[in-house]
Amino acid sequence: MVDEPPLMDLPINTADRGFYDGFAKSVAIPSKILVSALIVWAISVPENANAVLNALNGAMLKSFASWYIWVVALFLILCIVLALVPASGRLKLGLPDDQPEFTRFSWFSMMFGAGIGIGMLTFATAEPMYHFGNNPDVIMGRTTASAADNVTAAYAWSFLHWGLSAWACYALVGMALAYFSYRRNLPLTVRSALTPLFGTWMSGPAGHVVDIVAVVATILGVAQTLGFGVAQFVAGLNRIGFGDWVVQADGNPSTAGIVIALVVILGASTMSALSGVGKGVKWLSNLNMGLSFFLLAFFLIFGSTFFGLNALGSGLVAYVTRLPEMLFTVWHADGSQTQDALASWQGAWSVFYWAWWIAFAPFVGVFLARISRGRSIREYVLGAMIVPSMMCFVWFTVVGGTAIDLTLNGSAGDAISGAGQESQLFAMLDLMLSSGMALMMAGVVVVLLLTYLVTTADSAILIVNTINAAGEESPKGGIHIIFWGLALSFVVGGLLLVGGLDAIKTAMVIGALPFSFVMFLMCIALVKAVIKDGIREKNGVQSFHIED
């Protein structure tokens, strides 16, 4: 109905006393049981857990690869359209008189640190180097592996995975939640974004299921990010002199290394989460953004800057011009060598990344909504998609371009390409600098990793707590914050010990699938709400909450 105001009240039953005071027990308890069951299963019967996860992952990739490719393309198109259309782009994520709580620098710092910071440190070197050696253009014979004619293609595919598509997943969830929470005064939980489709049904069991799916996806998505970060953090500890006991003979983190890293990271994260977004999270975000610019400036001065800037220009042109093709093409195995290789590559890279960003989306989305009140949809999309994507592109070309240039000119040999992805950045620093300077810069990277890890983990803990507390934004229930800090530690540690990063990847891809359907429904609900609110405004019908 467009002749009456939209739904502006979504009651969610919360406990008013006892251990779960202020929390939706129908969400908090099942979420804890599911995550605890995963931890117990992974640790107590690791072989069975690994086998079952791998079987499920294989079946899901075979059946839903096309779904992941097309649904992420939809998210990207919808965000761009909503920003460009004047009627929707000018709408505020909040009431007409709301003003942003944070400065643009703090807003961007928190958004970037929570959304992609850890992965950027690990993959800014590793992904361009991998695609330099192999990508769909190499498989189809268009370019030559590890040759100069493959640099542009390597960056086009790297940009695909870390650019607009990734941030569209986050931006969509954040935009929907901010729109319904701050314009319509609905709880800051995932279920609120589906009210245009299901109305007050979202108050009951259906809404509980949506929020539970979001919590589990968040834990698994964040576990994936922390898994990569922990592996690189331990490699850094080994590099700066903590001894060989933190790594195994093959270079992977040892059990002791994993335990030490998780105690430090999750302990600091939990304490930061207890202090809230406006204090601990904001302070750490500003710190890691400052360190990031310092590290980037180092590579601009001492790295292969001219090579990297050339790669940035050519890679951007290739990315933009080929984006429709890369977004919508789905390769299916048909028994031929080329098609099988393309399908295998897409499942291991694009489909994996889309699942990762989708699993990460409820956490980053709720966090983006929390820090973006008062901004227009156009400003929000620009800040949440375009600016972070460009930051990633610069990082990948300046840092990763230095690694490719050192490999192309022969000075690196296989020192970088032969190292594990968690060690490639440190291997490159060793090649560029004297031993003393390399050690100092490795220390900076370790500190930066720690701040990104803590920022990501504490933000995730706060967001999970917010969903469990029916959208209550202020930090509450300290014991519950501690529980989720411990749960994240055990999920990451348990899956790393069971099957390393592959086990975390597998669990994450499985956990992302249910939430991808929730996000698809969000698209429909958001479009419906924006169109109907526009009609309401023309007809003089109230379309946003008016505070008493």
C-alpha positions as semicolon CSV with decimal commas, in nm:
position;residue;x (nm);y (nm);z (nm)
1;M;0,000;0,000;0,000
2;V;0,133;0,344;-0,095
3;D;-0,149;0,549;0,057
4;E;-0,034;0,477;0,410
5;P;0,305;0,487;0,589
6;P;0,530;0,180;0,567
7;L;0,590;-0,062;0,854
8;M;0,784;0,123;1,124
9;D;0,759;-0,118;1,414
10;L;0,906;-0,467;1,421
11;P;0,892;-0,605;1,775
12;I;1,144;-0,878;1,854
13;N;1,102;-1,061;2,182
14;T;1,403;-1,014;2,410
15;A;1,463;-1,137;2,763
16;D;1,407;-0,878;3,036
17;R;1,604;-1,052;3,308
18;G;1,870;-1,313;3,368
19;F;2,175;-1,411;3,168
20;Y;2,018;-1,314;2,833
21;D;1,875;-0,982;2,952
22;G;1,827;-0,766;2,641
23;F;1,900;-1,049;2,397
24;A;1,671;-1,240;2,158
25;K;1,711;-1,589;2,300
26;S;1,557;-1,741;1,985
27;V;1,857;-1,609;1,791
28;A;2,140;-1,605;2,046
29;I;2,101;-1,960;2,177
30;P;2,064;-2,144;1,840
31;S;2,354;-1,941;1,697
32;K;2,578;-2,042;1,986
33;I;2,472;-2,406;1,959
34;L;2,544;-2,422;1,583
35;V;2,884;-2,256;1,613
36;S;2,976;-2,465;1,919
37;A;2,873;-2,784;1,735
38;L;3,100;-2,692;1,445
39;I;3,390;-2,636;1,685
40;V;3,337;-2,967;1,870
41;W;3,295;-3,157;1,542
42;A;3,607;-3,008;1,383
43;I;3,825;-3,074;1,689
44;S;3,691;-3,412;1,806
45;V;3,661;-3,593;1,470
46;P;3,882;-3,395;1,232
47;E;3,903;-3,659;0,957
48;N;3,524;-3,694;0,938
49;A;3,478;-3,316;0,947
50;N;3,726;-3,265;0,666
51;A;3,571;-3,538;0,449
52;V;3,213;-3,419;0,496
53;L;3,303;-3,053;0,438
54;N;3,491;-3,138;0,119
55;A;3,203;-3,350;-0,013
56;L;2,949;-3,076;0,056
57;N;3,175;-2,814;-0,096
58;G;3,221;-3,015;-0,417
59;A;2,848;-3,070;-0,456
60;M;2,766;-2,704;-0,391
61;L;3,028;-2,571;-0,631
62;K;2,896;-2,802;-0,902
63;S;2,534;-2,698;-0,849
64;F;2,561;-2,332;-0,750
65;A;2,864;-2,188;-0,932
66;S;2,636;-2,012;-1,181
67;W;2,419;-1,879;-0,900
68;Y;2,717;-1,718;-0,727
69;I;2,839;-1,556;-1,050
70;W;2,502;-1,409;-1,150
71;V;2,381;-1,301;-0,807
72;V;2,698;-1,099;-0,737
73;A;2,656;-0,932;-1,078
74;L;2,303;-0,836;-0,967
75;F;2,432;-0,683;-0,642
76;L;2,680;-0,466;-0,834
77;I;2,426;-0,347;-1,092
78;L;2,165;-0,265;-0,829
79;C;2,404;-0,056;-0,615
80;I;2,518;0,147;-0,917
81;V;2,161;0,204;-1,039
82;L;2,038;0,317;-0,696
83;A;2,326;0,565;-0,673
84;L;2,284;0,704;-1,026
85;V;1,907;0,744;-1,033
86;P;1,843;1,094;-0,889
87;A;1,529;0,997;-0,695
88;S;1,703;0,718;-0,505
89;G;2,056;0,861;-0,493
90;R;1,948;1,166;-0,291
91;L;1,767;0,960;-0,025
92;K;1,935;0,966;0,314
93;L;2,020;0,658;0,513
94;G;1,841;0,812;0,806
95;L;1,604;1,097;0,875
96;P;1,620;1,415;0,661
97;D;1,799;1,612;0,932
98;D;2,046;1,339;1,034
99;Q;2,416;1,423;1,003
100;P;2,703;1,168;0,982
101;E;2,846;1,069;1,318
102;F;3,204;1,018;1,192
103;T;3,437;1,225;0,976
104;R;3,500;1,093;0,627
105;F;3,852;0,980;0,722
106;S;3,733;0,782;1,026
107;W;3,436;0,649;0,827
108;F;3,658;0,530;0,545
109;S;3,921;0,392;0,786
110;M;3,671;0,181;0,980
111;M;3,501;0,063;0,662
112;F;3,823;-0,035;0,490
113;G;3,980;-0,197;0,796
114;A;3,673;-0,410;0,864
115;G;3,604;-0,490;0,501
116;I;3,928;-0,590;0,337
117;G;4,242;-0,480;0,522
118;I;4,383;-0,821;0,616
119;G;4,320;-0,976;0,276
120;M;4,485;-0,679;0,110
121;L;4,810;-0,740;0,297
122;T;4,809;-1,109;0,210
123;F;4,682;-1,090;-0,146
124;A;4,827;-0,761;-0,275
125;T;5,137;-0,962;-0,357
126;A;5,004;-1,317;-0,381
127;E;4,708;-1,271;-0,618
128;P;4,876;-1,066;-0,894
129;M;5,169;-1,308;-0,878
130;Y;4,938;-1,608;-0,916
131;H;4,739;-1,459;-1,204
132;F;5,066;-1,351;-1,365
133;G;5,139;-1,723;-1,385
134;N;4,788;-1,844;-1,473
135;N;4,447;-1,695;-1,549
136;P;4,167;-1,754;-1,802
137;D;4,353;-1,557;-2,070
138;V;4,651;-1,791;-2,031
139;I;4,426;-2,097;-2,036
140;M;4,258;-1,978;-2,359
141;G;4,596;-1,895;-2,519
142;R;4,544;-1,517;-2,536
143;T;4,848;-1,438;-2,320
144;T;5,167;-1,613;-2,209
145;A;5,215;-1,736;-1,852
146;S;5,468;-1,535;-1,649
147;A;5,546;-1,308;-1,944
148;A;5,517;-0,934;-1,998
149;D;5,208;-0,971;-2,220
150;N;5,019;-1,124;-1,924
151;V;5,059;-0,836;-1,676
152;T;4,744;-0,649;-1,782
153;A;4,532;-0,965;-1,777
154;A;4,669;-1,058;-1,435
155;Y;4,548;-0,725;-1,297
156;A;4,212;-0,734;-1,473
157;W;4,131;-1,060;-1,294
158;S;4,275;-0,939;-0,963
159;F;4,064;-0,624;-0,985
160;L;3,756;-0,833;-1,060
161;H;3,790;-1,017;-0,730
162;W;3,889;-0,724;-0,507
163;G;3,707;-0,436;-0,674
164;L;3,348;-0,327;-0,724
165;S;3,193;-0,673;-0,693
166;A;3,337;-0,735;-0,348
167;W;3,229;-0,398;-0,214
168;A;2,887;-0,425;-0,379
169;C;2,815;-0,727;-0,156
170;Y;2,899;-0,523;0,153
171;A;2,733;-0,204;0,030
172;L;2,404;-0,375;-0,053
173;V;2,359;-0,521;0,295
174;G;2,471;-0,200;0,466
175;M;2,246;0,016;0,251
176;A;1,939;-0,203;0,311
177;L;1,994;-0,219;0,686
178;A;2,064;0,154;0,724
179;Y;1,762;0,239;0,510
180;F;1,517;0,035;0,713
181;S;1,677;0,089;1,053
182;Y;1,736;0,463;1,037
183;R;1,454;0,576;0,807
184;R;1,189;0,344;0,946
185;N;1,315;0,291;1,301
186;L;1,334;-0,086;1,261
187;P;1,591;-0,292;1,458
188;L;1,946;-0,297;1,318
189;T;1,925;-0,665;1,230
190;V;1,928;-0,847;0,899
191;R;1,561;-0,944;0,921
192;S;1,455;-0,576;0,905
193;A;1,572;-0,557;0,541
194;L;1,308;-0,813;0,439
195;T;1,005;-0,638;0,593
196;P;0,883;-0,495;0,258
197;L;0,832;-0,854;0,143
198;F;0,722;-1,033;0,460
199;G;0,602;-0,760;0,695
200;T;0,545;-0,858;1,057
201;W;0,631;-1,220;0,983
202;M;0,989;-1,110;1,041
203;S;0,904;-1,067;1,412
204;G;0,862;-1,441;1,451
205;P;1,042;-1,766;1,364
206;A;1,111;-1,667;1,002
207;G;1,298;-1,358;1,121
208;H;1,487;-1,561;1,381
209;V;1,608;-1,798;1,106
210;V;1,728;-1,506;0,891
211;D;1,931;-1,361;1,179
212;I;2,074;-1,702;1,273
213;V;2,186;-1,757;0,913
214;A;2,351;-1,412;0,924
215;V;2,536;-1,490;1,249
216;V;2,670;-1,825;1,127
217;A;2,774;-1,677;0,789
218;T;2,949;-1,393;0,973
219;I;3,147;-1,626;1,197
220;L;3,259;-1,839;0,901
221;G;3,337;-1,542;0,677
222;V;3,540;-1,370;0,947
223;A;3,711;-1,701;1,029
224;Q;3,828;-1,716;0,666
225;T;3,977;-1,368;0,686
226;L;4,136;-1,432;1,026
227;G;4,274;-1,762;0,898
228;F;4,468;-1,587;0,621
229;G;4,575;-1,315;0,865
230;V;4,690;-1,558;1,133
231;A;4,901;-1,751;0,880
232;Q;5,072;-1,430;0,765
233;F;5,105;-1,297;1,120
234;V;5,281;-1,617;1,230
235;A;5,507;-1,601;0,922
236;G;5,591;-1,244;1,023
237;L;5,669;-1,346;1,381
238;N;5,906;-1,607;1,244
239;R;6,065;-1,349;1,014
240;I;6,130;-1,091;1,291
241;G;6,301;-1,342;1,518
242;F;6,044;-1,528;1,728
243;G;6,208;-1,857;1,629
244;D;6,124;-2,158;1,416
245;W;5,887;-2,298;1,678
246;V;5,601;-2,083;1,542
247;V;5,614;-2,257;1,202
248;Q;5,633;-2,614;1,079
249;A;5,898;-2,752;0,846
250;D;5,675;-2,678;0,543
251;G;5,636;-2,314;0,647
252;N;5,277;-2,343;0,770
253;P;5,194;-2,217;1,121
254;S;5,264;-2,465;1,399
255;T;5,006;-2,546;1,666
256;A;5,198;-2,330;1,914
257;G;5,215;-2,045;1,661
258;I;4,840;-2,061;1,597
259;V;4,760;-2,064;1,969
260;I;4,990;-1,770;2,048
261;A;4,857;-1,565;1,755
262;L;4,494;-1,629;1,848
263;V;4,547;-1,549;2,216
264;V;4,706;-1,214;2,125
265;I;4,462;-1,122;1,846
266;L;4,132;-1,234;1,994
267;G;4,226;-1,117;2,344
268;A;4,292;-0,765;2,217
269;S;3,983;-0,784;1,995
270;T;3,755;-0,877;2,280
271;M;3,884;-0,593;2,498
272;S;3,840;-0,349;2,209
273;A;3,487;-0,477;2,143
274;L;3,395;-0,419;2,507
275;S;3,486;-0,051;2,460
276;G;3,250;-0,006;2,161
277;V;3,267;0,133;1,808
278;G;3,327;0,495;1,906
279;K;3,637;0,417;2,111
280;G;3,843;0,102;2,051
281;V;3,730;0,024;1,696
282;K;3,762;0,386;1,578
283;W;4,106;0,434;1,737
284;L;4,246;0,110;1,592
285;S;4,097;0,184;1,249
286;N;4,266;0,522;1,235
287;L;4,596;0,364;1,346
288;N;4,594;0,090;1,083
289;M;4,495;0,337;0,810
290;G;4,795;0,554;0,903
291;L;5,027;0,251;0,897
292;S;4,878;0,143;0,563
293;F;4,961;0,478;0,406
294;F;5,313;0,454;0,550
295;L;5,367;0,110;0,395
296;L;5,218;0,224;0,064
297;A;5,446;0,531;0,065
298;F;5,743;0,301;0,124
299;F;5,662;0,099;-0,189
300;L;5,598;0,414;-0,389
301;I;5,947;0,537;-0,299
302;F;6,147;0,213;-0,303
303;G;5,935;-0,019;-0,517
304;S;5,875;-0,047;-0,892
305;T;5,648;0,259;-0,896
306;F;5,661;0,332;-1,269
307;F;5,589;-0,033;-1,354
308;G;5,305;-0,039;-1,098
309;L;5,141;0,282;-1,222
310;N;5,156;0,153;-1,581
311;A;4,993;-0,169;-1,462
312;L;4,730;0,035;-1,276
313;G;4,636;0,225;-1,592
314;S;4,628;-0,071;-1,829
315;G;4,466;-0,298;-1,570
316;L;4,190;-0,044;-1,499
317;V;4,111;-0,001;-1,868
318;A;4,098;-0,379;-1,918
319;Y;3,890;-0,426;-1,604
320;V;3,630;-0,164;-1,697
321;T;3,600;-0,264;-2,063
322;R;3,586;-0,637;-1,987
323;L;3,375;-0,615;-1,672
324;P;3,045;-0,732;-1,831
325;E;3,218;-1,034;-1,982
326;M;3,400;-1,121;-1,660
327;L;3,087;-1,067;-1,447
328;F;2,848;-1,288;-1,644
329;T;3,061;-1,559;-1,806
330;V;3,019;-1,902;-1,645
331;W;3,246;-2,184;-1,756
332;H;3,118;-2,542;-1,732
333;A;3,336;-2,853;-1,746
334;D;3,254;-3,054;-2,059
335;G;3,544;-3,297;-2,074
336;S;3,762;-3,078;-2,293
337;Q;4,096;-2,967;-2,155
338;T;4,032;-2,592;-2,193
339;Q;3,676;-2,586;-2,058
340;D;3,765;-2,811;-1,765
341;A;4,060;-2,587;-1,677
342;L;3,845;-2,272;-1,702
343;A;3,571;-2,421;-1,484
344;S;3,827;-2,537;-1,229
345;W;3,990;-2,193;-1,222
346;Q;3,655;-2,016;-1,180
347;G;3,550;-2,245;-0,895
348;A;3,881;-2,199;-0,714
349;W;3,892;-1,822;-0,761
350;S;3,580;-1,628;-0,864
351;V;3,323;-1,856;-0,699
352;F;3,537;-1,883;-0,387
353;Y;3,570;-1,506;-0,366
354;W;3,199;-1,440;-0,422
355;A;3,119;-1,687;-0,144
356;W;3,376;-1,520;0,081
357;W;3,236;-1,170;0,024
358;I;2,879;-1,294;0,074
359;A;2,973;-1,466;0,401
360;F;3,150;-1,148;0,507
361;A;2,857;-0,927;0,402
362;P;2,632;-0,954;0,710
363;F;2,919;-0,849;0,936
364;V;3,052;-0,568;0,716
365;G;2,699;-0,469;0,612
366;V;2,572;-0,421;0,967
367;F;2,895;-0,240;1,052
368;L;2,865;-0,011;0,747
369;A;2,506;0,066;0,840
370;R;2,612;0,143;1,197
371;I;2,874;0,400;1,086
372;S;2,692;0,545;0,781
373;R;2,377;0,700;0,926
374;G;2,305;1,043;0,778
375;R;2,477;0,988;0,441
376;S;2,287;0,984;0,111
377;I;2,270;0,665;-0,094
378;R;2,489;0,830;-0,361
379;E;2,757;0,933;-0,110
380;Y;2,734;0,595;0,058
381;V;2,787;0,400;-0,266
382;L;3,075;0,627;-0,365
383;G;3,236;0,582;-0,023
384;A;3,160;0,212;0,018
385;M;3,236;0,093;-0,337
386;I;3,439;0,329;-0,555
387;V;3,692;0,464;-0,304
388;P;3,781;0,130;-0,137
389;S;3,808;-0,039;-0,477
390;M;4,054;0,225;-0,598
391;M;4,254;0,185;-0,277
392;C;4,279;-0,189;-0,341
393;F;4,378;-0,132;-0,705
394;V;4,661;0,102;-0,604
395;W;4,784;-0,146;-0,342
396;F;4,776;-0,438;-0,583
397;T;4,966;-0,254;-0,855
398;V;5,225;-0,077;-0,639
399;V;5,298;-0,368;-0,403
400;G;5,216;-0,663;-0,630
401;G;5,363;-0,481;-0,930
402;T;5,697;-0,461;-0,752
403;A;5,691;-0,839;-0,706
404;I;5,603;-0,898;-1,073
405;D;5,871;-0,656;-1,191
406;L;6,136;-0,823;-0,975
407;T;6,031;-1,158;-1,119
408;L;6,017;-1,034;-1,480
409;N;6,364;-0,875;-1,473
410;G;6,514;-1,190;-1,322
411;S;6,644;-1,039;-0,999
412;A;6,396;-1,233;-0,782
413;G;6,428;-1,572;-0,948
414;D;6,164;-1,788;-0,779
415;A;6,218;-1,635;-0,433
416;I;5,877;-1,465;-0,441
417;S;5,676;-1,702;-0,663
418;G;5,812;-2,003;-0,475
419;A;5,715;-1,872;-0,130
420;G;5,378;-1,946;0,028
421;Q;5,119;-1,670;-0,009
422;E;5,160;-1,577;0,358
423;S;5,536;-1,525;0,310
424;Q;5,557;-1,353;-0,030
425;L;5,545;-0,998;0,107
426;F;5,831;-1,074;0,349
427;A;6,030;-1,247;0,072
428;M;5,995;-0,936;-0,144
429;L;6,114;-0,708;0,138
430;D;6,421;-0,931;0,180
431;L;6,504;-0,883;-0,190
432;M;6,452;-0,506;-0,185
433;L;6,635;-0,408;0,134
434;S;6,938;-0,479;0,346
435;S;6,882;-0,732;0,623
436;G;6,843;-0,465;0,892
437;M;6,597;-0,254;0,692
438;A;6,404;-0,562;0,581
439;L;6,370;-0,669;0,944
440;M;6,239;-0,325;1,041
441;M;5,982;-0,318;0,760
442;A;5,876;-0,673;0,845
443;G;5,808;-0,546;1,196
444;V;5,587;-0,270;1,054
445;V;5,394;-0,529;0,851
446;V;5,347;-0,746;1,160
447;V;5,212;-0,451;1,361
448;L;4,983;-0,353;1,073
449;L;4,860;-0,711;1,044
450;L;4,786;-0,715;1,415
451;T;4,585;-0,392;1,401
452;Y;4,386;-0,515;1,099
453;L;4,322;-0,852;1,263
454;V;4,208;-0,691;1,586
455;T;3,989;-0,437;1,404
456;T;3,822;-0,708;1,195
457;A;3,767;-0,941;1,489
458;D;3,639;-0,681;1,735
459;S;3,403;-0,536;1,473
460;A;3,269;-0,884;1,401
461;I;3,218;-0,958;1,770
462;L;3,024;-0,634;1,812
463;I;2,807;-0,703;1,506
464;V;2,722;-1,058;1,610
465;N;2,632;-0,923;1,953
466;T;2,414;-0,655;1,790
467;I;2,222;-0,913;1,584
468;N;2,174;-1,133;1,889
469;A;2,053;-0,831;2,088
470;A;1,772;-0,759;1,836
471;G;1,956;-0,461;1,690
472;E;2,070;-0,296;2,013
473;E;2,377;-0,098;1,901
474;S;2,550;-0,016;2,227
475;P;2,794;-0,276;2,362
476;K;2,619;-0,483;2,623
477;G;2,640;-0,826;2,775
478;G;3,014;-0,836;2,828
479;I;3,006;-1,211;2,889
480;H;2,846;-1,262;2,547
481;I;3,115;-1,052;2,380
482;I;3,375;-1,272;2,551
483;F;3,190;-1,585;2,432
484;W;3,201;-1,476;2,068
485;G;3,567;-1,381;2,101
486;L;3,643;-1,730;2,228
487;A;3,417;-1,887;1,964
488;L;3,602;-1,710;1,684
489;S;3,932;-1,828;1,831
490;F;3,819;-2,190;1,843
491;V;3,661;-2,183;1,496
492;V;3,977;-2,043;1,338
493;G;4,212;-2,258;1,546
494;G;4,003;-2,574;1,511
495;L;3,967;-2,551;1,134
496;L;4,333;-2,453;1,087
497;L;4,440;-2,758;1,283
498;V;4,192;-2,986;1,101
499;G;4,279;-2,899;0,745
500;G;4,451;-2,563;0,738
501;L;4,313;-2,280;0,531
502;D;4,141;-2,525;0,296
503;A;3,912;-2,642;0,577
504;I;3,815;-2,282;0,658
505;K;3,755;-2,208;0,288
506;T;3,528;-2,510;0,258
507;A;3,322;-2,429;0,566
508;M;3,289;-2,067;0,456
509;V;3,166;-2,149;0,104
510;I;2,900;-2,377;0,255
511;G;2,793;-2,118;0,512
512;A;2,767;-1,843;0,249
513;L;2,506;-2,016;0,032
514;P;2,199;-1,965;0,257
515;F;2,286;-1,599;0,308
516;S;2,319;-1,545;-0,068
517;F;1,945;-1,616;-0,095
518;V;1,876;-1,371;0,188
519;M;2,076;-1,105;-0,001
520;F;1,880;-1,174;-0,320
521;L;1,557;-1,110;-0,128
522;M;1,714;-0,792;0,012
523;C;1,756;-0,662;-0,344
524;I;1,388;-0,709;-0,419
525;A;1,282;-0,561;-0,084
526;L;1,504;-0,254;-0,120
527;V;1,388;-0,175;-0,473
528;K;1,026;-0,216;-0,366
529;A;1,076;0,014;-0,065
530;V;1,256;0,288;-0,261
531;I;0,992;0,293;-0,536
532;K;0,701;0,297;-0,294
533;D;0,861;0,562;-0,073
534;G;0,903;0,782;-0,381
535;I;0,532;0,744;-0,458
536;R;0,447;0,817;-0,093
537;E;0,647;1,139;-0,101
538;K;0,467;1,255;-0,417
539;N;0,132;1,181;-0,255
540;G;0,222;1,352;0,073
541;V;0,222;1,026;0,269
542;Q;0,476;0,984;0,549
543;S;0,764;0,761;0,434
544;F;1,004;0,784;0,728
545;H;0,987;0,763;1,104
546;I;0,920;1,085;1,292
547;E;1,081;1,082;1,636
548;D;0,872;1,187;1,934
